[in-house]
Amino acid sequence: VPGREITYDSLNACRGYAVRQTCGYYLSAERQKRRCCDELSKVPELCRCEVLHVLMDGRVTKEGVVKGSLLQDMSGCKKLTREFIAGIVGREECNLETVFGRYHYCPTQYRS
């Protein structure tokens, strides 16, 4: 099954890049972007939007605990971060294919 090996922390560079771009924390933007796009390019096209959804909202474990949610800790800029993450596959950022083709962002069900 494609994506089976994807872990909660498979996009650590994307997490840092999103925080830098949306919440104003200082990190080297170009370096973070390159690392993020490299991480994301290693995820199968079929799974890219889903792994970004997991990055934003995490997954609920068998114990009922939300694990891996970027937005859980970012109450001040959730909307902006969600919009940025949904668009990270686009031309202006990583320019990557997804199961949906070469979209400018992941479809709206991943942006809720």
A tleap script that builds the chain and sets N, CA, C and O, in Angstrom:
source leaprc.protein.ff14SB
mol = sequence {
  NVAL PRO GLY ARG GLU ILE THR TYR ASP SER
  LEU ASN ALA CYS ARG GLY TYR ALA VAL ARG
  GLN THR CYS GLY TYR TYR LEU SER ALA GLU
  ARG GLN LYS ARG ARG CYS CYS ASP GLU LEU
  SER LYS VAL PRO GLU LEU CYS ARG CYS GLU
  VAL LEU HIE VAL LEU MET ASP GLY ARG VAL
  THR LYS GLU GLY VAL VAL LYS GLY SER LEU
  LEU GLN ASP MET SER GLY CYS LYS LYS LEU
  THR ARG GLU PHE ILE ALA GLY ILE VAL GLY
  ARG GLU GLU CYS ASN LEU GLU THR VAL PHE
  GLY ARG TYR HIE TYR CYS PRO THR GLN TYR
  ARG CSER
}
set mol.1.N position { 0.851 -1.176 0.000 }
set mol.1.CA position { 0.000 0.000 0.000 }
set mol.1.C position { 0.896 1.239 0.000 }
set mol.1.O position { 1.715 1.398 0.906 }
set mol.2.N position { 0.760 2.121 -0.996 }
set mol.2.CA position { 1.575 3.334 -1.028 }
set mol.2.C position { 1.347 4.181 0.222 }
set mol.2.O position { 0.213 4.348 0.669 }
set mol.3.N position { 2.415 4.703 0.771 }
set mol.3.CA position { 2.305 5.583 1.924 }
set mol.3.C position { 2.293 4.889 3.259 }
set mol.3.O position { 2.265 5.553 4.295 }
set mol.4.N position { 2.312 3.581 3.269 }
set mol.4.CA position { 2.246 2.834 4.525 }
set mol.4.C position { 3.394 3.189 5.461 }
set mol.4.O position { 3.234 3.150 6.681 }
set mol.5.N position { 4.546 3.534 4.901 }
set mol.5.CA position { 5.732 3.831 5.696 }
set mol.5.C position { 5.777 5.276 6.199 }
set mol.5.O position { 6.714 5.646 6.906 }
set mol.6.N position { 4.796 6.089 5.853 }
set mol.6.CA position { 4.792 7.492 6.268 }
set mol.6.C position { 4.531 7.570 7.767 }
set mol.6.O position { 3.559 7.005 8.268 }
set mol.7.N position { 5.398 8.267 8.469 }
set mol.7.CA position { 5.249 8.406 9.916 }
set mol.7.C position { 4.743 9.798 10.250 }
set mol.7.O position { 4.667 10.669 9.383 }
set mol.8.N position { 4.397 9.998 11.518 }
set mol.8.CA position { 3.899 11.292 11.954 }
set mol.8.C position { 4.940 12.388 11.794 }
set mol.8.O position { 4.594 13.553 11.602 }
set mol.9.N position { 6.195 12.024 11.872 }
set mol.9.CA position { 7.235 13.046 11.794 }
set mol.9.C position { 7.972 13.035 10.462 }
set mol.9.O position { 9.111 13.499 10.390 }
set mol.10.N position { 7.340 12.509 9.390 }
set mol.10.CA position { 8.029 12.430 8.114 }
set mol.10.C position { 8.226 13.769 7.435 }
set mol.10.O position { 9.003 13.846 6.483 }
set mol.11.N position { 7.577 14.808 7.865 }
set mol.11.CA position { 7.722 16.117 7.226 }
set mol.11.C position { 8.210 17.166 8.221 }
set mol.11.O position { 7.644 18.256 8.294 }
set mol.12.N position { 9.238 16.854 8.974 }
set mol.12.CA position { 9.755 17.806 9.961 }
set mol.12.C position { 10.186 19.123 9.341 }
set mol.12.O position { 9.931 20.180 9.918 }
set mol.13.N position { 10.835 19.090 8.177 }
set mol.13.CA position { 11.266 20.331 7.536 }
set mol.13.C position { 10.057 21.145 7.085 }
set mol.13.O position { 10.084 22.373 7.160 }
set mol.14.N position { 9.006 20.488 6.621 }
set mol.14.CA position { 7.796 21.212 6.212 }
set mol.14.C position { 7.141 21.881 7.413 }
set mol.14.O position { 6.614 22.989 7.305 }
set mol.15.N position { 7.175 21.218 8.534 }
set mol.15.CA position { 6.628 21.792 9.768 }
set mol.15.C position { 7.360 23.099 10.087 }
set mol.15.O position { 6.723 24.122 10.338 }
set mol.16.N position { 8.685 23.064 10.079 }
set mol.16.CA position { 9.477 24.263 10.362 }
set mol.16.C position { 9.282 25.349 9.331 }
set mol.16.O position { 9.215 26.531 9.671 }
set mol.17.N position { 9.190 24.959 8.076 }
set mol.17.CA position { 8.999 25.933 6.998 }
set mol.17.C position { 7.639 26.616 7.121 }
set mol.17.O position { 7.540 27.831 6.950 }
set mol.18.N position { 6.599 25.852 7.413 }
set mol.18.CA position { 5.260 26.428 7.562 }
set mol.18.C position { 5.216 27.408 8.727 }
set mol.18.O position { 4.622 28.481 8.615 }
set mol.19.N position { 5.832 27.049 9.830 }
set mol.19.CA position { 5.867 27.941 10.996 }
set mol.19.C position { 6.578 29.236 10.633 }
set mol.19.O position { 6.114 30.319 10.989 }
set mol.20.N position { 7.685 29.135 9.939 }
set mol.20.CA position { 8.461 30.314 9.562 }
set mol.20.C position { 7.665 31.222 8.623 }
set mol.20.O position { 7.666 32.442 8.787 }
set mol.21.N position { 6.996 30.631 7.653 }
set mol.21.CA position { 6.283 31.414 6.658 }
set mol.21.C position { 5.004 32.049 7.193 }
set mol.21.O position { 4.602 33.109 6.714 }
set mol.22.N position { 4.368 31.437 8.156 }
set mol.22.CA position { 3.057 31.921 8.579 }
set mol.22.C position { 3.036 32.594 9.935 }
set mol.22.O position { 2.156 33.414 10.199 }
set mol.23.N position { 3.962 32.278 10.784 }
set mol.23.CA position { 3.919 32.815 12.142 }
set mol.23.C position { 5.069 33.763 12.441 }
set mol.23.O position { 5.196 34.246 13.567 }
set mol.24.N position { 5.905 34.033 11.450 }
set mol.24.CA position { 6.933 35.040 11.600 }
set mol.24.C position { 8.152 34.650 12.403 }
set mol.24.O position { 8.946 35.518 12.765 }
set mol.25.N position { 8.329 33.370 12.697 }
set mol.25.CA position { 9.535 32.956 13.405 }
set mol.25.C position { 10.698 32.983 12.436 }
set mol.25.O position { 10.527 32.669 11.258 }
set mol.26.N position { 11.873 33.351 12.908 }
set mol.26.CA position { 13.010 33.434 12.014 }
set mol.26.C position { 13.680 32.076 11.856 }
set mol.26.O position { 14.157 31.488 12.826 }
set mol.27.N position { 13.707 31.603 10.658 }
set mol.27.CA position { 14.487 30.441 10.247 }
set mol.27.C position { 14.964 30.755 8.833 }
set mol.27.O position { 14.380 31.619 8.180 }
set mol.28.N position { 15.971 30.107 8.354 }
set mol.28.CA position { 16.440 30.302 6.989 }
set mol.28.C position { 15.383 29.765 6.028 }
set mol.28.O position { 15.247 28.552 5.870 }
set mol.29.N position { 14.638 30.657 5.390 }
set mol.29.CA position { 13.495 30.255 4.571 }
set mol.29.C position { 13.890 29.371 3.394 }
set mol.29.O position { 13.262 28.335 3.177 }
set mol.30.N position { 14.888 29.741 2.647 }
set mol.30.CA position { 15.254 28.949 1.471 }
set mol.30.C position { 15.744 27.554 1.847 }
set mol.30.O position { 15.403 26.569 1.192 }
set mol.31.N position { 16.528 27.481 2.883 }
set mol.31.CA position { 17.023 26.176 3.325 }
set mol.31.C position { 15.865 25.310 3.820 }
set mol.31.O position { 15.783 24.130 3.480 }
set mol.32.N position { 14.977 25.889 4.620 }
set mol.32.CA position { 13.811 25.151 5.110 }
set mol.32.C position { 12.937 24.706 3.945 }
set mol.32.O position { 12.449 23.577 3.924 }
set mol.33.N position { 12.740 25.596 2.977 }
set mol.33.CA position { 11.907 25.257 1.824 }
set mol.33.C position { 12.511 24.086 1.053 }
set mol.33.O position { 11.797 23.147 0.702 }
set mol.34.N position { 13.802 24.129 0.789 }
set mol.34.CA position { 14.457 23.039 0.057 }
set mol.34.C position { 14.315 21.717 0.802 }
set mol.34.O position { 14.020 20.685 0.200 }
set mol.35.N position { 14.525 21.754 2.104 }
set mol.35.CA position { 14.408 20.532 2.904 }
set mol.35.C position { 12.968 20.015 2.894 }
set mol.35.O position { 12.727 18.814 2.775 }
set mol.36.N position { 12.026 20.938 3.019 }
set mol.36.CA position { 10.610 20.568 3.006 }
set mol.36.C position { 10.235 19.932 1.668 }
set mol.36.O position { 9.628 18.862 1.636 }
set mol.37.N position { 10.590 20.584 0.578 }
set mol.37.CA position { 10.238 20.066 -0.745 }
set mol.37.C position { 10.916 18.729 -1.005 }
set mol.37.O position { 10.341 17.852 -1.649 }
set mol.38.N position { 12.137 18.571 -0.506 }
set mol.38.CA position { 12.838 17.298 -0.645 }
set mol.38.C position { 12.091 16.199 0.113 }
set mol.38.O position { 11.880 15.108 -0.417 }
set mol.39.N position { 11.692 16.488 1.350 }
set mol.39.CA position { 10.923 15.512 2.133 }
set mol.39.C position { 9.620 15.158 1.426 }
set mol.39.O position { 9.264 13.986 1.306 }
set mol.40.N position { 8.920 16.180 0.963 }
set mol.40.CA position { 7.624 15.973 0.325 }
set mol.40.C position { 7.767 15.230 -1.002 }
set mol.40.O position { 6.889 14.449 -1.368 }
set mol.41.N position { 8.857 15.462 -1.723 }
set mol.41.CA position { 9.067 14.767 -2.999 }
set mol.41.C position { 9.282 13.269 -2.797 }
set mol.41.O position { 9.062 12.489 -3.723 }
set mol.42.N position { 9.702 12.862 -1.624 }
set mol.42.CA position { 9.919 11.441 -1.327 }
set mol.42.C position { 8.620 10.710 -0.978 }
set mol.42.O position { 8.587 9.480 -0.935 }
set mol.43.N position { 7.561 11.466 -0.731 }
set mol.43.CA position { 6.244 10.881 -0.454 }
set mol.43.C position { 5.594 10.574 -1.803 }
set mol.43.O position { 5.599 11.438 -2.679 }
set mol.44.N position { 5.036 9.383 -2.003 }
set mol.44.CA position { 4.378 9.068 -3.275 }
set mol.44.C position { 3.295 10.098 -3.617 }
set mol.44.O position { 2.592 10.590 -2.734 }
set mol.45.N position { 3.168 10.418 -4.923 }
set mol.45.CA position { 2.168 11.392 -5.381 }
set mol.45.C position { 0.794 11.094 -4.806 }
set mol.45.O position { 0.060 12.001 -4.413 }
set mol.46.N position { 0.458 9.820 -4.762 }
set mol.46.CA position { -0.844 9.372 -4.272 }
set mol.46.C position { -1.109 9.818 -2.836 }
set mol.46.O position { -2.261 9.971 -2.432 }
set mol.47.N position { -0.042 10.026 -2.070 }
set mol.47.CA position { -0.177 10.283 -0.633 }
set mol.47.C position { 0.156 11.716 -0.217 }
set mol.47.O position { 0.007 12.049 0.959 }
set mol.48.N position { 0.596 12.564 -1.126 }
set mol.48.CA position { 1.093 13.892 -0.728 }
set mol.48.C position { 0.043 14.747 -0.030 }
set mol.48.O position { 0.329 15.324 1.019 }
set mol.49.N position { -1.147 14.843 -0.576 }
set mol.49.CA position { -2.163 15.676 0.081 }
set mol.49.C position { -2.571 15.073 1.422 }
set mol.49.O position { -2.819 15.799 2.385 }
set mol.50.N position { -2.639 13.754 1.480 }
set mol.50.CA position { -3.008 13.111 2.744 }
set mol.50.C position { -1.945 13.341 3.812 }
set mol.50.O position { -2.283 13.601 4.967 }
set mol.51.N position { -0.659 13.251 3.447 }
set mol.51.CA position { 0.387 13.467 4.443 }
set mol.51.C position { 0.391 14.929 4.903 }
set mol.51.O position { 0.734 15.210 6.051 }
set mol.52.N position { 0.018 15.857 4.025 }
set mol.52.CA position { -0.106 17.258 4.444 }
set mol.52.C position { -1.295 17.429 5.383 }
set mol.52.O position { -1.243 18.221 6.324 }
set mol.53.N position { -2.357 16.690 5.125 }
set mol.53.CA position { -3.514 16.703 6.023 }
set mol.53.C position { -3.103 16.198 7.410 }
set mol.53.O position { -3.498 16.769 8.426 }
set mol.54.N position { -2.309 15.126 7.444 }
set mol.54.CA position { -1.813 14.595 8.714 }
set mol.54.C position { -0.904 15.616 9.390 }
set mol.54.O position { -0.962 15.787 10.608 }
set mol.55.N position { -0.067 16.296 8.611 }
set mol.55.CA position { 0.804 17.331 9.166 }
set mol.55.C position { -0.023 18.414 9.851 }
set mol.55.O position { 0.336 18.885 10.930 }
set mol.56.N position { -1.130 18.808 9.224 }
set mol.56.CA position { -1.970 19.859 9.796 }
set mol.56.C position { -2.749 19.383 11.011 }
set mol.56.O position { -2.741 20.033 12.056 }
set mol.57.N position { -3.417 18.254 10.873 }
set mol.57.CA position { -4.384 17.833 11.886 }
set mol.57.C position { -3.990 16.613 12.696 }
set mol.57.O position { -4.665 16.272 13.668 }
set mol.58.N position { -2.905 15.950 12.312 }
set mol.58.CA position { -2.465 14.765 13.029 }
set mol.58.C position { -3.382 13.584 12.783 }
set mol.58.O position { -4.248 13.613 11.908 }
set mol.59.N position { -3.178 12.567 13.557 }
set mol.59.CA position { -3.997 11.360 13.513 }
set mol.59.C position { -4.363 10.994 14.940 }
set mol.59.O position { -3.604 11.248 15.875 }
set mol.60.N position { -5.517 10.403 15.092 }
set mol.60.CA position { -5.938 9.940 16.409 }
set mol.60.C position { -5.412 8.516 16.592 }
set mol.60.O position { -5.679 7.637 15.772 }
set mol.61.N position { -4.669 8.298 17.666 }
set mol.61.CA position { -4.123 6.973 17.957 }
set mol.61.C position { -5.220 6.059 18.484 }
set mol.61.O position { -6.339 6.505 18.737 }
set mol.62.N position { -4.903 4.797 18.648 }
set mol.62.CA position { -5.860 3.833 19.206 }
set mol.62.C position { -6.310 4.243 20.597 }
set mol.62.O position { -7.409 3.905 21.035 }
set mol.63.N position { -5.438 4.979 21.287 }
set mol.63.CA position { -5.752 5.438 22.647 }
set mol.63.C position { -6.601 6.710 22.646 }
set mol.63.O position { -6.981 7.199 23.710 }
set mol.64.N position { -6.902 7.252 21.456 }
set mol.64.CA position { -7.721 8.452 21.355 }
set mol.64.C position { -6.952 9.753 21.484 }
set mol.64.O position { -7.551 10.810 21.685 }
set mol.65.N position { -5.633 9.690 21.372 }
set mol.65.CA position { -4.785 10.875 21.492 }
set mol.65.C position { -4.444 11.390 20.100 }
set mol.65.O position { -4.067 10.610 19.224 }
set mol.66.N position { -4.574 12.714 19.889 }
set mol.66.CA position { -4.164 13.305 18.618 }
set mol.66.C position { -2.649 13.415 18.630 }
set mol.66.O position { -2.063 14.001 19.541 }
set mol.67.N position { -2.027 12.847 17.614 }
set mol.67.CA position { -0.570 12.842 17.542 }
set mol.67.C position { -0.122 13.462 16.226 }
set mol.67.O position { -0.681 13.161 15.172 }
set mol.68.N position { 0.882 14.324 16.287 }
set mol.68.CA position { 1.488 14.860 15.082 }
set mol.68.C position { 0.810 16.073 14.488 }
set mol.68.O position { 1.079 16.400 13.332 }
set mol.69.N position { -0.049 16.753 15.209 }
set mol.69.CA position { -0.764 17.905 14.664 }
set mol.69.C position { 0.049 19.183 14.774 }
set mol.69.O position { 0.351 19.644 15.875 }
set mol.70.N position { 0.404 19.756 13.624 }
set mol.70.CA position { 1.091 21.043 13.589 }
set mol.70.C position { 0.187 22.142 14.138 }
set mol.70.O position { 0.645 23.013 14.877 }
set mol.71.N position { -1.089 22.102 13.781 }
set mol.71.CA position { -1.995 23.182 14.152 }
set mol.71.C position { -2.398 23.154 15.615 }
set mol.71.O position { -2.850 24.168 16.149 }
set mol.72.N position { -2.247 22.037 16.260 }
set mol.72.CA position { -2.626 21.914 17.666 }
set mol.72.C position { -1.858 22.919 18.529 }
set mol.72.O position { -2.396 23.436 19.509 }
set mol.73.N position { -0.615 23.192 18.169 }
set mol.73.CA position { 0.222 24.087 18.963 }
set mol.73.C position { 0.299 25.507 18.414 }
set mol.73.O position { 1.076 26.318 18.918 }
set mol.74.N position { -0.486 25.820 17.397 }
set mol.74.CA position { -0.360 27.116 16.736 }
set mol.74.C position { -1.673 27.880 16.748 }
set mol.74.O position { -2.194 28.227 15.688 }
set mol.75.N position { -2.202 28.141 17.901 }
set mol.75.CA position { -3.516 28.765 18.000 }
set mol.75.C position { -3.564 30.150 17.368 }
set mol.75.O position { -4.622 30.570 16.899 }
set mol.76.N position { -2.454 30.864 17.343 }
set mol.76.CA position { -2.450 32.227 16.833 }
set mol.76.C position { -2.507 32.360 15.330 }
set mol.76.O position { -2.872 33.423 14.828 }
set mol.77.N position { -2.160 31.324 14.594 }
set mol.77.CA position { -2.111 31.470 13.133 }
set mol.77.C position { -2.548 30.197 12.413 }
set mol.77.O position { -1.965 29.835 11.391 }
set mol.78.N position { -3.558 29.520 12.929 }
set mol.78.CA position { -4.025 28.262 12.341 }
set mol.78.C position { -4.533 28.423 10.913 }
set mol.78.O position { -4.158 27.647 10.034 }
set mol.79.N position { -5.382 29.420 10.671 }
set mol.79.CA position { -5.987 29.571 9.348 }
set mol.79.C position { -4.921 29.824 8.292 }
set mol.79.O position { -4.929 29.190 7.237 }
set mol.80.N position { -4.020 30.732 8.562 }
set mol.80.CA position { -2.960 31.052 7.617 }
set mol.80.C position { -2.052 29.847 7.386 }
set mol.80.O position { -1.650 29.577 6.254 }
set mol.81.N position { -1.734 29.135 8.443 }
set mol.81.CA position { -0.884 27.952 8.319 }
set mol.81.C position { -1.585 26.874 7.504 }
set mol.81.O position { -0.958 26.239 6.656 }
set mol.82.N position { -2.877 26.656 7.748 }
set mol.82.CA position { -3.641 25.657 6.994 }
set mol.82.C position { -3.646 26.003 5.506 }
set mol.82.O position { -3.446 25.121 4.670 }
set mol.83.N position { -3.867 27.257 5.167 }
set mol.83.CA position { -3.874 27.674 3.766 }
set mol.83.C position { -2.496 27.497 3.134 }
set mol.83.O position { -2.383 27.058 1.989 }
set mol.84.N position { -1.457 27.838 3.882 }
set mol.84.CA position { -0.098 27.693 3.369 }
set mol.84.C position { 0.237 26.225 3.113 }
set mol.84.O position { 0.752 25.885 2.048 }
set mol.85.N position { -0.049 25.356 4.079 }
set mol.85.CA position { 0.249 23.929 3.936 }
set mol.85.C position { -0.529 23.332 2.765 }
set mol.85.O position { 0.022 22.530 2.011 }
set mol.86.N position { -1.795 23.707 2.600 }
set mol.86.CA position { -2.594 23.175 1.495 }
set mol.86.C position { -2.008 23.568 0.143 }
set mol.86.O position { -2.199 22.856 -0.843 }
set mol.87.N position { -1.300 24.687 0.085 }
set mol.87.CA position { -0.722 25.158 -1.170 }
set mol.87.C position { 0.735 24.811 -1.374 }
set mol.87.O position { 1.318 25.199 -2.387 }
set mol.88.N position { 1.336 24.102 -0.455 }
set mol.88.CA position { 2.778 23.859 -0.519 }
set mol.88.C position { 3.187 22.989 -1.707 }
set mol.88.O position { 4.350 23.020 -2.110 }
set mol.89.N position { 2.265 22.216 -2.275 }
set mol.89.CA position { 2.582 21.405 -3.447 }
set mol.89.C position { 2.605 22.243 -4.724 }
set mol.89.O position { 3.075 21.769 -5.758 }
set mol.90.N position { 2.110 23.471 -4.673 }
set mol.90.CA position { 1.945 24.315 -5.857 }
set mol.90.C position { 3.232 24.820 -6.477 }
set mol.90.O position { 4.324 24.613 -5.947 }
set mol.91.N position { 3.081 25.491 -7.616 }
set mol.91.CA position { 4.220 26.017 -8.381 }
set mol.91.C position { 5.082 26.963 -7.583 }
set mol.91.O position { 6.307 26.925 -7.692 }
set mol.92.N position { 4.467 27.812 -6.783 }
set mol.92.CA position { 5.216 28.830 -6.051 }
set mol.92.C position { 6.062 28.240 -4.933 }
set mol.92.O position { 6.981 28.894 -4.440 }
set mol.93.N position { 5.766 27.025 -4.534 }
set mol.93.CA position { 6.505 26.400 -3.441 }
set mol.93.C position { 7.279 25.185 -3.954 }
set mol.93.O position { 8.394 25.343 -4.450 }
set mol.94.N position { 6.725 23.989 -3.850 }
set mol.94.CA position { 7.470 22.763 -4.192 }
set mol.94.C position { 7.243 22.267 -5.621 }
set mol.94.O position { 8.032 21.466 -6.124 }
set mol.95.N position { 6.186 22.726 -6.278 }
set mol.95.CA position { 5.900 22.363 -7.668 }
set mol.95.C position { 5.887 20.841 -7.864 }
set mol.95.O position { 6.616 20.309 -8.701 }
set mol.96.N position { 5.060 20.161 -7.092 }
set mol.96.CA position { 5.003 18.701 -7.120 }
set mol.96.C position { 3.648 18.202 -7.597 }
set mol.96.O position { 2.621 18.849 -7.391 }
set mol.97.N position { 3.664 17.049 -8.232 }
set mol.97.CA position { 2.432 16.374 -8.630 }
set mol.97.C position { 1.785 15.740 -7.402 }
set mol.97.O position { 2.468 15.376 -6.445 }
set mol.98.N position { 0.478 15.615 -7.442 }
set mol.98.CA position { -0.253 14.850 -6.435 }
set mol.98.C position { -1.156 13.880 -7.186 }
set mol.98.O position { -1.165 13.868 -8.417 }
set mol.99.N position { -1.896 13.086 -6.472 }
set mol.99.CA position { -2.856 12.184 -7.092 }
set mol.99.C position { -3.888 12.980 -7.895 }
set mol.99.O position { -4.530 12.435 -8.793 }
set mol.100.N position { -4.045 14.255 -7.578 }
set mol.100.CA position { -5.007 15.123 -8.249 }
set mol.100.C position { -4.390 15.859 -9.426 }
set mol.100.O position { -5.061 16.683 -10.048 }
set mol.101.N position { -3.138 15.588 -9.749 }
set mol.101.CA position { -2.442 16.290 -10.825 }
set mol.101.C position { -1.590 17.408 -10.250 }
set mol.101.O position { -1.291 17.424 -9.056 }
set mol.102.N position { -1.207 18.332 -11.096 }
set mol.102.CA position { -0.354 19.439 -10.659 }
set mol.102.C position { -1.262 20.612 -10.264 }
set mol.102.O position { -1.449 21.559 -11.028 }
set mol.103.N position { -1.811 20.524 -9.071 }
set mol.103.CA position { -2.694 21.558 -8.545 }
set mol.103.C position { -1.872 22.650 -7.879 }
set mol.103.O position { -0.693 22.458 -7.580 }
set mol.104.N position { -2.489 23.773 -7.653 }
set mol.104.CA position { -1.843 24.854 -6.909 }
set mol.104.C position { -1.968 24.627 -5.408 }
set mol.104.O position { -1.260 25.258 -4.623 }
set mol.105.N position { -2.844 23.750 -5.013 }
set mol.105.CA position { -3.040 23.418 -3.601 }
set mol.105.C position { -3.748 22.072 -3.540 }
set mol.105.O position { -4.310 21.611 -4.533 }
set mol.106.N position { -3.718 21.458 -2.389 }
set mol.106.CA position { -4.477 20.221 -2.217 }
set mol.106.C position { -5.958 20.579 -2.148 }
set mol.106.O position { -6.309 21.641 -1.633 }
set mol.107.N position { -6.826 19.720 -2.652 }
set mol.107.CA position { -8.263 20.021 -2.692 }
set mol.107.C position { -8.840 20.419 -1.338 }
set mol.107.O position { -8.254 20.150 -0.289 }
set mol.108.N position { -9.989 21.057 -1.387 }
set mol.108.CA position { -10.578 21.666 -0.195 }
set mol.108.C position { -10.848 20.705 0.943 }
set mol.108.O position { -10.831 21.131 2.098 }
set mol.109.N position { -11.095 19.431 0.682 }
set mol.109.CA position { -11.323 18.525 1.811 }
set mol.109.C position { -10.086 18.417 2.678 }
set mol.109.O position { -10.178 17.964 3.819 }
set mol.110.N position { -8.921 18.822 2.166 }
set mol.110.CA position { -7.693 18.813 2.947 }
set mol.110.C position { -7.430 20.173 3.573 }
set mol.110.O position { -6.409 20.352 4.236 }
set mol.111.N position { -8.315 21.123 3.384 }
set mol.111.CA position { -8.107 22.481 3.880 }
set mol.111.C position { -9.097 22.855 4.969 }
set mol.111.O position { -9.110 24.007 5.402 }
set mol.112.N position { -9.913 21.940 5.420 }
set mol.112.CA position { -10.970 22.272 6.388 }
set mol.112.C position { -10.423 22.660 7.735 }
set mol.112.O position { -11.190 22.965 8.649 }
savepdb mol mol.pdb
quit
